Amino acid sequence: MKCTFCGGKIADGTGKLVVEKTGKLLSFCSSKCEKNMLKLKRKPLTTAWTAAAKAARKERK
């Protein structure tokens, strides 16, 4: 399974699974990812250390 925020791999039996009111499943590898997405409302593309941001930067070059 992959983390919804950072894109990192989540080992079996670890992480946290959150269900939104709409029924969408969000999986997080750490509390850092969970807090950045849910509480701080950050987007993975604008957060430098995520896989999505690294891929976007690489695409621009």
N, CA, C and O atoms as a Tripos MOL2 file, in Angstrom:
@<TRIPOS>MOLECULE
protein
  244   243    61     0     0
PROTEIN
NO_CHARGES

@<TRIPOS>ATOM
      1 N           0.8450   -1.1640    0.0000 N.3       1 MET1
      2 CA          0.0000    0.0000    0.0000 C.3       1 MET1
      3 C           0.8970    1.2360    0.0000 C.2       1 MET1
      4 O           1.9990    1.1960    0.5480 O.2       1 MET1
      5 N           0.4410    2.3330   -0.6070 N.am      2 LYS2
      6 CA          1.2010    3.5740   -0.6750 C.3       2 LYS2
      7 C           0.5410    4.6590    0.1740 C.2       2 LYS2
      8 O          -0.6790    4.6900    0.3350 O.2       2 LYS2
      9 N           1.3710    5.5390    0.7070 N.am      3 CYS3
     10 CA          0.8780    6.6700    1.4780 C.3       3 CYS3
     11 C           0.1840    7.6540    0.5400 C.2       3 CYS3
     12 O           0.7080    7.9710   -0.5290 O.2       3 CYS3
     13 N          -0.9750    8.1310    0.9310 N.am      4 THR4
     14 CA         -1.7420    9.0750    0.1250 C.3       4 THR4
     15 C          -1.0060   10.3950   -0.0340 C.2       4 THR4
     16 O          -1.1190   11.0340   -1.0790 O.2       4 THR4
     17 N          -0.2600   10.8170    0.9700 N.am      5 PHE5
     18 CA          0.3970   12.1130    0.9270 C.3       5 PHE5
     19 C           1.7760   12.0540    0.2800 C.2       5 PHE5
     20 O           2.0090   12.7260   -0.7250 O.2       5 PHE5
     21 N           2.6890   11.2700    0.8320 N.am      6 CYS6
     22 CA          4.0740   11.3010    0.3540 C.3       6 CYS6
     23 C           4.3680   10.2880   -0.7450 C.2       6 CYS6
     24 O           5.3560   10.4320   -1.4650 O.2       6 CYS6
     25 N           3.5390    9.2780   -0.8840 N.am      7 GLY7
     26 CA          3.7620    8.2760   -1.9180 C.3       7 GLY7
     27 C           4.6990    7.1600   -1.4890 C.2       7 GLY7
     28 O           5.0380    6.2930   -2.2950 O.2       7 GLY7
     29 N           5.1170    7.1680   -0.2430 N.am      8 GLY8
     30 CA          6.0070    6.1350    0.2730 C.3       8 GLY8
     31 C           5.2770    4.8280    0.5260 C.2       8 GLY8
     32 O           4.0590    4.8080    0.7070 O.2       8 GLY8
     33 N           6.0320    3.7380    0.5370 N.am      9 LYS9
     34 CA          5.4420    2.4250    0.7620 C.3       9 LYS9
     35 C           5.1360    2.2340    2.2490 C.2       9 LYS9
     36 O           5.9290    2.6120    3.1120 O.2       9 LYS9
     37 N           3.9790    1.6420    2.5310 N.am     10 ILE10
     38 CA          3.5670    1.3610    3.9050 C.3      10 ILE10
     39 C           3.6630   -0.1500    4.1090 C.2      10 ILE10
     40 O           3.0390   -0.9230    3.3810 O.2      10 ILE10
     41 N           4.4410   -0.5590    5.0950 N.am     11 ALA11
     42 CA          4.5860   -1.9790    5.3900 C.3      11 ALA11
     43 C           3.2810   -2.5280    5.9610 C.2      11 ALA11
     44 O           2.5180   -1.8030    6.6000 O.2      11 ALA11
     45 N           3.0360   -3.8080    5.7260 N.am     12 ASP12
     46 CA          1.8290   -4.4420    6.2430 C.3      12 ASP12
     47 C           1.7830   -4.3520    7.7650 C.2      12 ASP12
     48 O           2.7790   -4.5920    8.4480 O.2      12 ASP12
     49 N           0.6120   -4.0010    8.2780 N.am     13 GLY13
     50 CA          0.4220   -3.9250    9.7230 C.3      13 GLY13
     51 C           0.8350   -2.5990   10.3320 C.2      13 GLY13
     52 O           0.7900   -2.4510   11.5540 O.2      13 GLY13
     53 N           1.2350   -1.6310    9.5210 N.am     14 THR14
     54 CA          1.6300   -0.3270   10.0350 C.3      14 THR14
     55 C           0.8260    0.7640    9.3420 C.2      14 THR14
     56 O           0.0580    0.4850    8.4210 O.2      14 THR14
     57 N           1.0000    1.9950    9.7800 N.am     15 GLY15
     58 CA          0.3060    3.1240    9.1660 C.3      15 GLY15
     59 C          -1.0920    3.3160    9.7230 C.2      15 GLY15
     60 O          -1.5130    2.6440   10.6650 O.2      15 GLY15
     61 N          -1.7990    4.2600    9.1060 N.am     16 LYS16
     62 CA         -3.1500    4.5840    9.5540 C.3      16 LYS16
     63 C          -4.0460    4.7450    8.3390 C.2      16 LYS16
     64 O          -3.6320    5.3100    7.3280 O.2      16 LYS16
     65 N          -5.2640    4.2530    8.4350 N.am     17 LEU17
     66 CA         -6.2490    4.3510    7.3690 C.3      17 LEU17
     67 C          -7.3840    5.2410    7.8510 C.2      17 LEU17
     68 O          -7.9810    4.9780    8.8950 O.2      17 LEU17
     69 N          -7.6880    6.3030    7.0890 N.am     18 VAL18
     70 CA         -8.7370    7.2610    7.4450 C.3      18 VAL18
     71 C          -9.8050    7.2110    6.3610 C.2      18 VAL18
     72 O          -9.4890    7.1800    5.1720 O.2      18 VAL18
     73 N         -11.0710    7.2010    6.7760 N.am     19 VAL19
     74 CA        -12.1800    7.2010    5.8370 C.3      19 VAL19
     75 C         -12.8780    8.5490    5.9200 C.2      19 VAL19
     76 O         -13.3330    8.9560    6.9890 O.2      19 VAL19
     77 N         -12.9610    9.2510    4.7710 N.am     20 GLU20
     78 CA        -13.6470   10.5420    4.7300 C.3      20 GLU20
     79 C         -15.1530   10.3280    4.6820 C.2      20 GLU20
     80 O         -15.6150    9.2060    4.4790 O.2      20 GLU20
     81 N         -15.9200   11.3970    4.8680 N.am     21 LYS21
     82 CA        -17.3790   11.3110    4.8170 C.3      21 LYS21
     83 C         -17.8720   10.8530    3.4590 C.2      21 LYS21
     84 O         -18.9350   10.2410    3.3560 O.2      21 LYS21
     85 N         -17.1140   11.1400    2.4260 N.am     22 THR22
     86 CA        -17.4870   10.7610    1.0640 C.3      22 THR22
     87 C         -17.2150    9.2890    0.7690 C.2      22 THR22
     88 O         -17.6400    8.7630   -0.2600 O.2      22 THR22
     89 N         -16.5080    8.6320    1.6790 N.am     23 GLY23
     90 CA        -16.1780    7.2220    1.4960 C.3      23 GLY23
     91 C         -14.7820    7.0040    0.9420 C.2      23 GLY23
     92 O         -14.3630    5.8590    0.7710 O.2      23 GLY23
     93 N         -14.0540    8.0730    0.6560 N.am     24 LYS24
     94 CA        -12.6990    7.9740    0.1240 C.3      24 LYS24
     95 C         -11.7470    7.5000    1.2160 C.2      24 LYS24
     96 O         -11.8040    7.9840    2.3460 O.2      24 LYS24
     97 N         -10.8700    6.5520    0.8790 N.am     25 LEU25
     98 CA         -9.9010    6.0180    1.8280 C.3      25 LEU25
     99 C          -8.5790    6.7580    1.6920 C.2      25 LEU25
    100 O          -8.0710    6.9300    0.5840 O.2      25 LEU25
    101 N          -8.0250    7.1940    2.8120 N.am     26 LEU26
    102 CA         -6.7300    7.8570    2.8520 C.3      26 LEU26
    103 C          -5.8130    7.0230    3.7280 C.2      26 LEU26
    104 O          -6.1460    6.7400    4.8790 O.2      26 LEU26
    105 N          -4.6810    6.6310    3.2060 N.am     27 SER27
    106 CA         -3.7260    5.8550    3.9920 C.3      27 SER27
    107 C          -2.4770    6.6910    4.2150 C.2      27 SER27
    108 O          -1.9820    7.3500    3.3000 O.2      27 SER27
    109 N          -1.9720    6.6550    5.4460 N.am     28 PHE28
    110 CA         -0.8150    7.4560    5.8220 C.3      28 PHE28
    111 C           0.2490    6.5740    6.4400 C.2      28 PHE28
    112 O          -0.0530    5.6460    7.1900 O.2      28 PHE28
    113 N           1.5130    6.8770    6.1150 N.am     29 CYS29
    114 CA          2.6220    6.0950    6.6570 C.3      29 CYS29
    115 C           3.0760    6.6310    8.0120 C.2      29 CYS29
    116 O           3.6590    5.8940    8.8070 O.2      29 CYS29
    117 N           2.8080    7.9210    8.2810 N.am     30 SER30
    118 CA          3.2500    8.5160    9.5390 C.3      30 SER30
    119 C           2.3080    9.6370    9.9510 C.2      30 SER30
    120 O           1.4720   10.0870    9.1680 O.2      30 SER30
    121 N           2.4600   10.0790   11.1900 N.am     31 SER31
    122 CA          1.6500   11.1890   11.6710 C.3      31 SER31
    123 C           2.0480   12.4840   10.9680 C.2      31 SER31
    124 O           1.2370   13.4020   10.8550 O.2      31 SER31
    125 N           3.2870   12.5610   10.4980 N.am     32 LYS32
    126 CA          3.7510   13.7280    9.7500 C.3      32 LYS32
    127 C           2.9280   13.9050    8.4770 C.2      32 LYS32
    128 O           2.4880   15.0150    8.1770 O.2      32 LYS32
    129 N           2.7170   12.8390    7.7340 N.am     33 CYS33
    130 CA          1.9270   12.8950    6.4990 C.3      33 CYS33
    131 C           0.4670   13.2000    6.8010 C.2      33 CYS33
    132 O          -0.1650   13.9940    6.1040 O.2      33 CYS33
    133 N          -0.0620   12.5720    7.8350 N.am     34 GLU34
    134 CA         -1.4560   12.7860    8.2150 C.3      34 GLU34
    135 C          -1.7030   14.2490    8.5970 C.2      34 GLU34
    136 O          -2.6740   14.8550    8.1450 O.2      34 GLU34
    137 N          -0.8290   14.8080    9.4240 N.am     35 LYS35
    138 CA         -0.9900   16.1850    9.8740 C.3      35 LYS35
    139 C          -0.8710   17.1650    8.7080 C.2      35 LYS35
    140 O          -1.6440   18.1190    8.6250 O.2      35 LYS35
    141 N           0.0880   16.9400    7.8070 N.am     36 ASN36
    142 CA          0.2730   17.8360    6.6730 C.3      36 ASN36
    143 C          -0.9480   17.8570    5.7690 C.2      36 ASN36
    144 O          -1.3040   18.9130    5.2470 O.2      36 ASN36
    145 N          -1.5860   16.7340    5.5750 N.am     37 MET37
    146 CA         -2.7260   16.6820    4.6640 C.3      37 MET37
    147 C          -4.0350   17.1040    5.3270 C.2      37 MET37
    148 O          -4.7730   17.9140    4.7660 O.2      37 MET37
    149 N          -4.3320   16.5740    6.4960 N.am     38 LEU38
    150 CA         -5.6300   16.8060    7.1160 C.3      38 LEU38
    151 C          -5.7090   18.0920    7.9350 C.2      38 LEU38
    152 O          -6.6780   18.8400    7.8110 O.2      38 LEU38
    153 N          -4.7080   18.3580    8.7650 N.am     39 LYS39
    154 CA         -4.7700   19.5220    9.6400 C.3      39 LYS39
    155 C          -4.2400   20.7880    8.9610 C.2      39 LYS39
    156 O          -4.8580   21.8490    9.0520 O.2      39 LYS39
    157 N          -3.1000   20.6740    8.2860 N.am     40 LEU40
    158 CA         -2.4710   21.8420    7.6730 C.3      40 LEU40
    159 C          -2.9430   22.0930    6.2400 C.2      40 LEU40
    160 O          -2.6170   23.1230    5.6500 O.2      40 LEU40
    161 N          -3.7090   21.1550    5.6810 N.am     41 LYS41
    162 CA         -4.3030   21.2880    4.3410 C.3      41 LYS41
    163 C          -3.2600   21.5370    3.2450 C.2      41 LYS41
    164 O          -3.5010   22.3100    2.3180 O.2      41 LYS41
    165 N          -2.1060   20.8820    3.3580 N.am     42 ARG42
    166 CA         -1.0640   21.0310    2.3420 C.3      42 ARG42
    167 C          -1.3070   20.0630    1.1960 C.2      42 ARG42
    168 O          -1.9010   19.0010    1.3760 O.2      42 ARG42
    169 N          -0.8410   20.4450    0.0260 N.am     43 LYS43
    170 CA         -0.9620   19.6130   -1.1660 C.3      43 LYS43
    171 C           0.3680   18.9030   -1.4080 C.2      43 LYS43
    172 O           1.4250   19.5130   -1.2480 O.2      43 LYS43
    173 N           0.3350   17.6230   -1.7920 N.am     44 PRO44
    174 CA          1.5820   16.8900   -2.0210 C.3      44 PRO44
    175 C           2.4730   17.5140   -3.0960 C.2      44 PRO44
    176 O           3.6970   17.4070   -3.0080 O.2      44 PRO44
    177 N           1.9010   18.1530   -4.0910 N.am     45 LEU45
    178 CA          2.7030   18.7540   -5.1640 C.3      45 LEU45
    179 C           3.5070   19.9570   -4.6990 C.2      45 LEU45
    180 O           4.5420   20.2670   -5.2910 O.2      45 LEU45
    181 N           3.0620   20.6360   -3.6640 N.am     46 THR46
    182 CA          3.7630   21.8290   -3.1950 C.3      46 THR46
    183 C           4.6690   21.5510   -2.0080 C.2      46 THR46
    184 O           5.3660   22.4570   -1.5520 O.2      46 THR46
    185 N           4.6800   20.3410   -1.4990 N.am     47 THR47
    186 CA          5.5270   19.9750   -0.3710 C.3      47 THR47
    187 C           6.7730   19.2860   -0.9170 C.2      47 THR47
    188 O           6.6890   18.2120   -1.5120 O.2      47 THR47
    189 N           7.9270   19.9110   -0.7090 N.am     48 ALA48
    190 CA          9.1660   19.5260   -1.3870 C.3      48 ALA48
    191 C           9.6100   18.0820   -1.1780 C.2      48 ALA48
    192 O          10.1950   17.4990   -2.0910 O.2      48 ALA48
    193 N           9.3580   17.4840   -0.0210 N.am     49 TRP49
    194 CA          9.8960   16.1590    0.2760 C.3      49 TRP49
    195 C           9.0220   15.0000   -0.2060 C.2      49 TRP49
    196 O           9.3820   13.8450    0.0230 O.2      49 TRP49
    197 N           7.9030   15.2570   -0.8540 N.am     50 THR50
    198 CA          7.0310   14.1780   -1.3210 C.3      50 THR50
    199 C           7.4610   13.6900   -2.6990 C.2      50 THR50
    200 O           8.1270   14.4070   -3.4450 O.2      50 THR50
    201 N           7.0750   12.4740   -3.0230 N.am     51 ALA51
    202 CA          7.4070   11.8880   -4.3200 C.3      51 ALA51
    203 C           6.7280   12.6540   -5.4560 C.2      51 ALA51
    204 O           7.3030   12.7880   -6.5360 O.2      51 ALA51
    205 N           5.5220   13.1550   -5.2290 N.am     52 ALA52
    206 CA          4.8020   13.9030   -6.2520 C.3      52 ALA52
    207 C           5.5240   15.2030   -6.6010 C.2      52 ALA52
    208 O           5.5960   15.5760   -7.7720 O.2      52 ALA52
    209 N           6.0560   15.8930   -5.5970 N.am     53 ALA53
    210 CA          6.7660   17.1370   -5.8370 C.3      53 ALA53
    211 C           8.0900   16.8780   -6.5610 C.2      53 ALA53
    212 O           8.4870   17.6440   -7.4390 O.2      53 ALA53
    213 N           8.7590   15.8020   -6.1890 N.am     54 LYS54
    214 CA         10.0160   15.4600   -6.8560 C.3      54 LYS54
    215 C           9.7800   15.1200   -8.3170 C.2      54 LYS54
    216 O          10.5750   15.5040   -9.1760 O.2      54 LYS54
    217 N           8.7100   14.4110   -8.6110 N.am     55 ALA55
    218 CA          8.3780   14.0560   -9.9960 C.3      55 ALA55
    219 C           8.0050   15.3060  -10.8020 C.2      55 ALA55
    220 O           8.3760   15.4290  -11.9700 O.2      55 ALA55
    221 N           7.2750   16.2250  -10.1800 N.am     56 ALA56
    222 CA          6.8850   17.4660  -10.8600 C.3      56 ALA56
    223 C           8.1060   18.3160  -11.1750 C.2      56 ALA56
    224 O           8.1890   18.9030  -12.2540 O.2      56 ALA56
    225 N           9.0540   18.3880  -10.2440 N.am     57 ARG57
    226 CA         10.2810   19.1430  -10.4690 C.3      57 ARG57
    227 C          11.0870   18.5310  -11.6040 C.2      57 ARG57
    228 O          11.6220   19.2450  -12.4520 O.2      57 ARG57
    229 N          11.1730   17.2090  -11.6140 N.am     58 LYS58
    230 CA         11.9400   16.5030  -12.6380 C.3      58 LYS58
    231 C          11.3000   16.7140  -14.0240 C.2      58 LYS58
    232 O          12.0040   16.8320  -15.0270 O.2      58 LYS58
    233 N           9.9870   16.7570  -14.0650 N.am     59 GLU59
    234 CA          9.2540   16.9500  -15.3200 C.3      59 GLU59
    235 C           9.4810   18.3410  -15.8980 C.2      59 GLU59
    236 O           9.5360   18.5030  -17.1170 O.2      59 GLU59
    237 N           9.6110   19.3420  -15.0380 N.am     60 ARG60
    238 CA          9.8150   20.7220  -15.4860 C.3      60 ARG60
    239 C          11.1740   20.9450  -16.1310 C.2      60 ARG60
    240 O          11.3200   21.7980  -17.0060 O.2      60 ARG60
    241 N          12.1790   20.1690  -15.6940 N.am     61 LYS61
    242 CA         13.5400   20.3480  -16.2140 C.3      61 LYS61
    243 C          13.7080   19.8390  -17.6060 C.2      61 LYS61
    244 O          14.8000   19.9260  -18.1670 O.2      61 LYS61
@<TRIPOS>BOND
     1     1     2 1
     2     2     3 1
     3     3     4 2
     4     3     5 am
     5     5     6 1
     6     6     7 1
     7     7     8 2
     8     7     9 am
     9     9    10 1
    10    10    11 1
    11    11    12 2
    12    11    13 am
    13    13    14 1
    14    14    15 1
    15    15    16 2
    16    15    17 am
    17    17    18 1
    18    18    19 1
    19    19    20 2
    20    19    21 am
    21    21    22 1
    22    22    23 1
    23    23    24 2
    24    23    25 am
    25    25    26 1
    26    26    27 1
    27    27    28 2
    28    27    29 am
    29    29    30 1
    30    30    31 1
    31    31    32 2
    32    31    33 am
    33    33    34 1
    34    34    35 1
    35    35    36 2
    36    35    37 am
    37    37    38 1
    38    38    39 1
    39    39    40 2
    40    39    41 am
    41    41    42 1
    42    42    43 1
    43    43    44 2
    44    43    45 am
    45    45    46 1
    46    46    47 1
    47    47    48 2
    48    47    49 am
    49    49    50 1
    50    50    51 1
    51    51    52 2
    52    51    53 am
    53    53    54 1
    54    54    55 1
    55    55    56 2
    56    55    57 am
    57    57    58 1
    58    58    59 1
    59    59    60 2
    60    59    61 am
    61    61    62 1
    62    62    63 1
    63    63    64 2
    64    63    65 am
    65    65    66 1
    66    66    67 1
    67    67    68 2
    68    67    69 am
    69    69    70 1
    70    70    71 1
    71    71    72 2
    72    71    73 am
    73    73    74 1
    74    74    75 1
    75    75    76 2
    76    75    77 am
    77    77    78 1
    78    78    79 1
    79    79    80 2
    80    79    81 am
    81    81    82 1
    82    82    83 1
    83    83    84 2
    84    83    85 am
    85    85    86 1
    86    86    87 1
    87    87    88 2
    88    87    89 am
    89    89    90 1
    90    90    91 1
    91    91    92 2
    92    91    93 am
    93    93    94 1
    94    94    95 1
    95    95    96 2
    96    95    97 am
    97    97    98 1
    98    98    99 1
    99    99   100 2
   100    99   101 am
   101   101   102 1
   102   102   103 1
   103   103   104 2
   104   103   105 am
   105   105   106 1
   106   106   107 1
   107   107   108 2
   108   107   109 am
   109   109   110 1
   110   110   111 1
   111   111   112 2
   112   111   113 am
   113   113   114 1
   114   114   115 1
   115   115   116 2
   116   115   117 am
   117   117   118 1
   118   118   119 1
   119   119   120 2
   120   119   121 am
   121   121   122 1
   122   122   123 1
   123   123   124 2
   124   123   125 am
   125   125   126 1
   126   126   127 1
   127   127   128 2
   128   127   129 am
   129   129   130 1
   130   130   131 1
   131   131   132 2
   132   131   133 am
   133   133   134 1
   134   134   135 1
   135   135   136 2
   136   135   137 am
   137   137   138 1
   138   138   139 1
   139   139   140 2
   140   139   141 am
   141   141   142 1
   142   142   143 1
   143   143   144 2
   144   143   145 am
   145   145   146 1
   146   146   147 1
   147   147   148 2
   148   147   149 am
   149   149   150 1
   150   150   151 1
   151   151   152 2
   152   151   153 am
   153   153   154 1
   154   154   155 1
   155   155   156 2
   156   155   157 am
   157   157   158 1
   158   158   159 1
   159   159   160 2
   160   159   161 am
   161   161   162 1
   162   162   163 1
   163   163   164 2
   164   163   165 am
   165   165   166 1
   166   166   167 1
   167   167   168 2
   168   167   169 am
   169   169   170 1
   170   170   171 1
   171   171   172 2
   172   171   173 am
   173   173   174 1
   174   174   175 1
   175   175   176 2
   176   175   177 am
   177   177   178 1
   178   178   179 1
   179   179   180 2
   180   179   181 am
   181   181   182 1
   182   182   183 1
   183   183   184 2
   184   183   185 am
   185   185   186 1
   186   186   187 1
   187   187   188 2
   188   187   189 am
   189   189   190 1
   190   190   191 1
   191   191   192 2
   192   191   193 am
   193   193   194 1
   194   194   195 1
   195   195   196 2
   196   195   197 am
   197   197   198 1
   198   198   199 1
   199   199   200 2
   200   199   201 am
   201   201   202 1
   202   202   203 1
   203   203   204 2
   204   203   205 am
   205   205   206 1
   206   206   207 1
   207   207   208 2
   208   207   209 am
   209   209   210 1
   210   210   211 1
   211   211   212 2
   212   211   213 am
   213   213   214 1
   214   214   215 1
   215   215   216 2
   216   215   217 am
   217   217   218 1
   218   218   219 1
   219   219   220 2
   220   219   221 am
   221   221   222 1
   222   222   223 1
   223   223   224 2
   224   223   225 am
   225   225   226 1
   226   226   227 1
   227   227   228 2
   228   227   229 am
   229   229   230 1
   230   230   231 1
   231   231   232 2
   232   231   233 am
   233   233   234 1
   234   234   235 1
   235   235   236 2
   236   235   237 am
   237   237   238 1
   238   238   239 1
   239   239   240 2
   240   239   241 am
   241   241   242 1
   242   242   243 1
   243   243   244 2
@<TRIPOS>SUBSTRUCTURE
     1 MET1         2 RESIDUE 1 A MET
     2 LYS2         6 RESIDUE 1 A LYS
     3 CYS3        10 RESIDUE 1 A CYS
     4 THR4        14 RESIDUE 1 A THR
     5 PHE5        18 RESIDUE 1 A PHE
     6 CYS6        22 RESIDUE 1 A CYS
     7 GLY7        26 RESIDUE 1 A GLY
     8 GLY8        30 RESIDUE 1 A GLY
     9 LYS9        34 RESIDUE 1 A LYS
    10 ILE10       38 RESIDUE 1 A ILE
    11 ALA11       42 RESIDUE 1 A ALA
    12 ASP12       46 RESIDUE 1 A ASP
    13 GLY13       50 RESIDUE 1 A GLY
    14 THR14       54 RESIDUE 1 A THR
    15 GLY15       58 RESIDUE 1 A GLY
    16 LYS16       62 RESIDUE 1 A LYS
    17 LEU17       66 RESIDUE 1 A LEU
    18 VAL18       70 RESIDUE 1 A VAL
    19 VAL19       74 RESIDUE 1 A VAL
    20 GLU20       78 RESIDUE 1 A GLU
    21 LYS21       82 RESIDUE 1 A LYS
    22 THR22       86 RESIDUE 1 A THR
    23 GLY23       90 RESIDUE 1 A GLY
    24 LYS24       94 RESIDUE 1 A LYS
    25 LEU25       98 RESIDUE 1 A LEU
    26 LEU26      102 RESIDUE 1 A LEU
    27 SER27      106 RESIDUE 1 A SER
    28 PHE28      110 RESIDUE 1 A PHE
    29 CYS29      114 RESIDUE 1 A CYS
    30 SER30      118 RESIDUE 1 A SER
    31 SER31      122 RESIDUE 1 A SER
    32 LYS32      126 RESIDUE 1 A LYS
    33 CYS33      130 RESIDUE 1 A CYS
    34 GLU34      134 RESIDUE 1 A GLU
    35 LYS35      138 RESIDUE 1 A LYS
    36 ASN36      142 RESIDUE 1 A ASN
    37 MET37      146 RESIDUE 1 A MET
    38 LEU38      150 RESIDUE 1 A LEU
    39 LYS39      154 RESIDUE 1 A LYS
    40 LEU40      158 RESIDUE 1 A LEU
    41 LYS41      162 RESIDUE 1 A LYS
    42 ARG42      166 RESIDUE 1 A ARG
    43 LYS43      170 RESIDUE 1 A LYS
    44 PRO44      174 RESIDUE 1 A PRO
    45 LEU45      178 RESIDUE 1 A LEU
    46 THR46      182 RESIDUE 1 A THR
    47 THR47      186 RESIDUE 1 A THR
    48 ALA48      190 RESIDUE 1 A ALA
    49 TRP49      194 RESIDUE 1 A TRP
    50 THR50      198 RESIDUE 1 A THR
    51 ALA51      202 RESIDUE 1 A ALA
    52 ALA52      206 RESIDUE 1 A ALA
    53 ALA53      210 RESIDUE 1 A ALA
    54 LYS54      214 RESIDUE 1 A LYS
    55 ALA55      218 RESIDUE 1 A ALA
    56 ALA56      222 RESIDUE 1 A ALA
    57 ARG57      226 RESIDUE 1 A ARG
    58 LYS58      230 RESIDUE 1 A LYS
    59 GLU59      234 RESIDUE 1 A GLU
    60 ARG60      238 RESIDUE 1 A ARG
    61 LYS61      242 RESIDUE 1 A LYS
